[in-house]
Amino acid sequence: DKVYMDVGGKIEAAQYYQSKDKSPKFKRLPPLELQDWKGEVVSAGVAPFGTIIECENAIVVVCSDGVVKTFPGEPVNWRVFNNTQYYRNQLHIIYDDKIEIHSFYHDYFVDQKVKNSGIDVER
Protein backbone atom coordinates (compact mmCIF):
# COMPACT_ATOMS: atom_id res chain seq x y z
CA ASP A 1 0.00 0.00 0.00
CA LYS A 2 3.08 2.26 -0.09
CA VAL A 3 5.26 3.45 -2.96
CA TYR A 4 8.87 4.58 -2.41
CA MET A 5 11.24 6.49 -4.68
CA ASP A 6 14.90 7.51 -4.34
CA VAL A 7 15.35 11.13 -5.36
CA GLY A 8 19.02 12.03 -5.03
CA GLY A 9 19.62 10.65 -1.54
CA LYS A 10 16.13 11.45 -0.30
CA ILE A 11 13.51 8.71 -0.04
CA GLU A 12 10.06 9.99 -1.03
CA ALA A 13 7.02 7.91 -0.07
CA ALA A 14 3.30 7.90 -0.75
CA GLN A 15 0.57 5.70 0.69
CA TYR A 16 -2.18 4.37 -1.54
CA TYR A 17 -5.73 4.10 -0.28
CA GLN A 18 -9.11 3.73 -1.89
CA SER A 19 -11.65 6.45 -1.20
CA LYS A 20 -15.35 5.89 -0.60
CA ASP A 21 -16.09 6.62 -4.26
CA LYS A 22 -13.60 3.84 -5.22
CA SER A 23 -11.13 6.25 -6.83
CA PRO A 24 -7.43 5.76 -5.99
CA LYS A 25 -5.85 8.31 -3.65
CA PHE A 26 -2.27 8.87 -2.53
CA LYS A 27 -1.18 10.47 0.74
CA ARG A 28 2.35 11.86 0.80
CA LEU A 29 4.44 10.53 3.71
CA PRO A 30 7.36 12.30 5.41
CA PRO A 31 10.58 11.98 3.34
CA LEU A 32 13.76 10.39 4.67
CA GLU A 33 17.09 12.05 3.90
CA LEU A 34 20.06 9.70 3.76
CA GLN A 35 23.46 10.92 4.94
CA ASP A 36 26.13 11.11 2.22
CA TRP A 37 28.48 8.61 3.92
CA LYS A 38 25.92 5.82 3.37
CA GLY A 39 26.41 6.08 -0.40
CA GLU A 40 23.94 5.50 -3.21
CA VAL A 41 20.83 3.39 -2.77
CA VAL A 42 21.44 -0.12 -4.12
CA SER A 43 18.14 -1.85 -3.36
CA ALA A 44 15.24 -1.82 -0.95
CA GLY A 45 12.46 -3.95 0.44
CA VAL A 46 9.47 -3.78 2.72
CA ALA A 47 8.69 -6.02 5.68
CA PRO A 48 5.93 -5.91 8.30
CA PHE A 49 8.30 -4.17 10.75
CA GLY A 50 9.45 -1.43 8.34
CA THR A 51 11.26 -0.46 5.16
CA ILE A 52 14.79 -1.72 4.49
CA ILE A 53 17.10 0.40 2.32
CA GLU A 54 20.43 -1.03 1.18
CA CYS A 55 23.01 1.64 0.52
CA GLU A 56 26.61 1.18 -0.64
CA ASN A 57 27.97 1.50 2.92
CA ALA A 58 25.05 0.69 5.22
CA ILE A 59 21.64 -0.87 5.66
CA VAL A 60 18.97 1.58 6.85
CA VAL A 61 15.75 0.35 8.45
CA VAL A 62 12.86 2.77 8.78
CA CYS A 63 10.84 1.03 11.49
CA SER A 64 7.05 1.11 11.49
CA ASP A 65 7.12 3.15 14.72
CA GLY A 66 9.18 5.90 13.02
CA VAL A 67 12.58 4.98 14.49
CA VAL A 68 15.41 4.87 11.91
CA LYS A 69 18.18 2.32 12.53
CA THR A 70 21.44 2.22 10.59
CA PHE A 71 23.70 -0.82 10.34
CA PRO A 72 27.06 0.41 8.95
CA GLY A 73 29.20 -1.67 6.63
CA GLU A 74 29.03 -2.87 3.05
CA PRO A 75 26.61 -5.81 2.97
CA VAL A 76 27.11 -8.77 0.66
CA ASN A 77 23.46 -9.79 0.96
CA TRP A 78 20.45 -9.29 3.22
CA ARG A 79 17.05 -10.85 3.59
CA VAL A 80 13.83 -10.68 5.58
CA PHE A 81 11.62 -13.70 6.06
CA ASN A 82 7.99 -12.62 5.89
CA ASN A 83 5.33 -15.19 6.78
CA THR A 84 7.69 -17.74 8.33
CA GLN A 85 7.27 -19.39 11.68
CA TYR A 86 10.85 -19.22 12.97
CA TYR A 87 12.32 -16.07 11.40
CA ARG A 88 9.41 -13.63 11.62
CA ASN A 89 10.39 -9.96 11.98
CA GLN A 90 14.07 -10.68 11.47
CA LEU A 91 16.59 -9.00 9.20
CA HIS A 92 19.61 -11.14 8.26
CA ILE A 93 22.62 -9.17 6.98
CA ILE A 94 25.62 -10.99 5.52
CA TYR A 95 28.99 -9.23 5.35
CA ASP A 96 32.32 -10.56 4.03
CA ASP A 97 33.36 -11.74 7.49
CA LYS A 98 30.17 -12.13 9.56
CA ILE A 99 26.42 -12.46 9.64
CA GLU A 100 24.13 -10.28 11.75
CA ILE A 101 20.56 -11.19 12.71
CA HIS A 102 18.38 -8.37 13.98
CA SER A 103 14.92 -8.94 15.47
CA PHE A 104 12.18 -6.32 15.38
CA TYR A 105 9.18 -6.78 17.68
CA HIS A 106 7.98 -3.19 18.04
CA ASP A 107 5.40 -3.58 15.23
CA TYR A 108 3.02 -5.52 17.46
CA PHE A 109 2.18 -2.25 19.29
CA VAL A 110 1.85 -0.03 16.17
CA ASP A 111 -1.58 0.85 14.78
CA GLN A 112 -1.45 -0.94 11.41
CA LYS A 113 -3.87 1.46 9.72
CA VAL A 114 -1.76 4.57 10.28
CA LYS A 115 1.87 3.40 10.19
CA ASN A 116 4.09 5.20 7.66
CA SER A 117 6.59 2.40 7.06
CA GLY A 118 6.26 -1.32 6.53
CA ILE A 119 3.55 -3.66 5.33
CA ASP A 120 0.14 -3.35 6.94
CA VAL A 121 -0.53 -6.54 8.86
CA GLU A 122 -4.08 -7.53 9.66
CA ARG A 123 -4.24 -8.93 13.18
C-alpha positions as a Markdown table, in Angstrom:
| # | Residue | x | y | z |
|---|---|---|---|---|
| 1 | Asp | 0.0 | 0.0 | 0.0 |
| 2 | Lys | 3.1 | 2.3 | -0.1 |
| 3 | Val | 5.3 | 3.5 | -3.0 |
| 4 | Tyr | 8.9 | 4.6 | -2.4 |
| 5 | Met | 11.2 | 6.5 | -4.7 |
| 6 | Asp | 14.9 | 7.5 | -4.3 |
| 7 | Val | 15.4 | 11.1 | -5.4 |
| 8 | Gly | 19.0 | 12.0 | -5.0 |
| 9 | Gly | 19.6 | 10.6 | -1.5 |
| 10 | Lys | 16.1 | 11.5 | -0.3 |
| 11 | Ile | 13.5 | 8.7 | 0.0 |
| 12 | Glu | 10.1 | 10.0 | -1.0 |
| 13 | Ala | 7.0 | 7.9 | -0.1 |
| 14 | Ala | 3.3 | 7.9 | -0.7 |
| 15 | Gln | 0.6 | 5.7 | 0.7 |
| 16 | Tyr | -2.2 | 4.4 | -1.5 |
| 17 | Tyr | -5.7 | 4.1 | -0.3 |
| 18 | Gln | -9.1 | 3.7 | -1.9 |
| 19 | Ser | -11.6 | 6.5 | -1.2 |
| 20 | Lys | -15.4 | 5.9 | -0.6 |
| 21 | Asp | -16.1 | 6.6 | -4.3 |
| 22 | Lys | -13.6 | 3.8 | -5.2 |
| 23 | Ser | -11.1 | 6.3 | -6.8 |
| 24 | Pro | -7.4 | 5.8 | -6.0 |
| 25 | Lys | -5.9 | 8.3 | -3.6 |
| 26 | Phe | -2.3 | 8.9 | -2.5 |
| 27 | Lys | -1.2 | 10.5 | 0.7 |
| 28 | Arg | 2.3 | 11.9 | 0.8 |
| 29 | Leu | 4.4 | 10.5 | 3.7 |
| 30 | Pro | 7.4 | 12.3 | 5.4 |
| 31 | Pro | 10.6 | 12.0 | 3.3 |
| 32 | Leu | 13.8 | 10.4 | 4.7 |
| 33 | Glu | 17.1 | 12.0 | 3.9 |
| 34 | Leu | 20.1 | 9.7 | 3.8 |
| 35 | Gln | 23.5 | 10.9 | 4.9 |
| 36 | Asp | 26.1 | 11.1 | 2.2 |
| 37 | Trp | 28.5 | 8.6 | 3.9 |
| 38 | Lys | 25.9 | 5.8 | 3.4 |
| 39 | Gly | 26.4 | 6.1 | -0.4 |
| 40 | Glu | 23.9 | 5.5 | -3.2 |
| 41 | Val | 20.8 | 3.4 | -2.8 |
| 42 | Val | 21.4 | -0.1 | -4.1 |
| 43 | Ser | 18.1 | -1.9 | -3.4 |
| 44 | Ala | 15.2 | -1.8 | -0.9 |
| 45 | Gly | 12.5 | -3.9 | 0.4 |
| 46 | Val | 9.5 | -3.8 | 2.7 |
| 47 | Ala | 8.7 | -6.0 | 5.7 |
| 48 | Pro | 5.9 | -5.9 | 8.3 |
| 49 | Phe | 8.3 | -4.2 | 10.8 |
| 50 | Gly | 9.5 | -1.4 | 8.3 |
| 51 | Thr | 11.3 | -0.5 | 5.2 |
| 52 | Ile | 14.8 | -1.7 | 4.5 |
| 53 | Ile | 17.1 | 0.4 | 2.3 |
| 54 | Glu | 20.4 | -1.0 | 1.2 |
| 55 | Cys | 23.0 | 1.6 | 0.5 |
| 56 | Glu | 26.6 | 1.2 | -0.6 |
| 57 | Asn | 28.0 | 1.5 | 2.9 |
| 58 | Ala | 25.1 | 0.7 | 5.2 |
| 59 | Ile | 21.6 | -0.9 | 5.7 |
| 60 | Val | 19.0 | 1.6 | 6.8 |
| 61 | Val | 15.7 | 0.4 | 8.5 |
| 62 | Val | 12.9 | 2.8 | 8.8 |
| 63 | Cys | 10.8 | 1.0 | 11.5 |
| 64 | Ser | 7.1 | 1.1 | 11.5 |
| 65 | Asp | 7.1 | 3.1 | 14.7 |
| 66 | Gly | 9.2 | 5.9 | 13.0 |
| 67 | Val | 12.6 | 5.0 | 14.5 |
| 68 | Val | 15.4 | 4.9 | 11.9 |
| 69 | Lys | 18.2 | 2.3 | 12.5 |
| 70 | Thr | 21.4 | 2.2 | 10.6 |
| 71 | Phe | 23.7 | -0.8 | 10.3 |
| 72 | Pro | 27.1 | 0.4 | 8.9 |
| 73 | Gly | 29.2 | -1.7 | 6.6 |
| 74 | Glu | 29.0 | -2.9 | 3.0 |
| 75 | Pro | 26.6 | -5.8 | 3.0 |
| 76 | Val | 27.1 | -8.8 | 0.7 |
| 77 | Asn | 23.5 | -9.8 | 1.0 |
| 78 | Trp | 20.5 | -9.3 | 3.2 |
| 79 | Arg | 17.0 | -10.8 | 3.6 |
| 80 | Val | 13.8 | -10.7 | 5.6 |
| 81 | Phe | 11.6 | -13.7 | 6.1 |
| 82 | Asn | 8.0 | -12.6 | 5.9 |
| 83 | Asn | 5.3 | -15.2 | 6.8 |
| 84 | Thr | 7.7 | -17.7 | 8.3 |
| 85 | Gln | 7.3 | -19.4 | 11.7 |
| 86 | Tyr | 10.8 | -19.2 | 13.0 |
| 87 | Tyr | 12.3 | -16.1 | 11.4 |
| 88 | Arg | 9.4 | -13.6 | 11.6 |
| 89 | Asn | 10.4 | -10.0 | 12.0 |
| 90 | Gln | 14.1 | -10.7 | 11.5 |
| 91 | Leu | 16.6 | -9.0 | 9.2 |
| 92 | His | 19.6 | -11.1 | 8.3 |
| 93 | Ile | 22.6 | -9.2 | 7.0 |
| 94 | Ile | 25.6 | -11.0 | 5.5 |
| 95 | Tyr | 29.0 | -9.2 | 5.3 |
| 96 | Asp | 32.3 | -10.6 | 4.0 |
| 97 | Asp | 33.4 | -11.7 | 7.5 |
| 98 | Lys | 30.2 | -12.1 | 9.6 |
| 99 | Ile | 26.4 | -12.5 | 9.6 |
| 100 | Glu | 24.1 | -10.3 | 11.8 |
| 101 | Ile | 20.6 | -11.2 | 12.7 |
| 102 | His | 18.4 | -8.4 | 14.0 |
| 103 | Ser | 14.9 | -8.9 | 15.5 |
| 104 | Phe | 12.2 | -6.3 | 15.4 |
| 105 | Tyr | 9.2 | -6.8 | 17.7 |
| 106 | His | 8.0 | -3.2 | 18.0 |
| 107 | Asp | 5.4 | -3.6 | 15.2 |
| 108 | Tyr | 3.0 | -5.5 | 17.5 |
| 109 | Phe | 2.2 | -2.2 | 19.3 |
| 110 | Val | 1.9 | 0.0 | 16.2 |
| 111 | Asp | -1.6 | 0.9 | 14.8 |
| 112 | Gln | -1.5 | -0.9 | 11.4 |
| 113 | Lys | -3.9 | 1.5 | 9.7 |
| 114 | Val | -1.8 | 4.6 | 10.3 |
| 115 | Lys | 1.9 | 3.4 | 10.2 |
| 116 | Asn | 4.1 | 5.2 | 7.7 |
| 117 | Ser | 6.6 | 2.4 | 7.1 |
| 118 | Gly | 6.3 | -1.3 | 6.5 |
| 119 | Ile | 3.6 | -3.7 | 5.3 |
| 120 | Asp | 0.1 | -3.3 | 6.9 |
| 121 | Val | -0.5 | -6.5 | 8.9 |
| 122 | Glu | -4.1 | -7.5 | 9.7 |
| 123 | Arg | -4.2 | -8.9 | 13.2 |
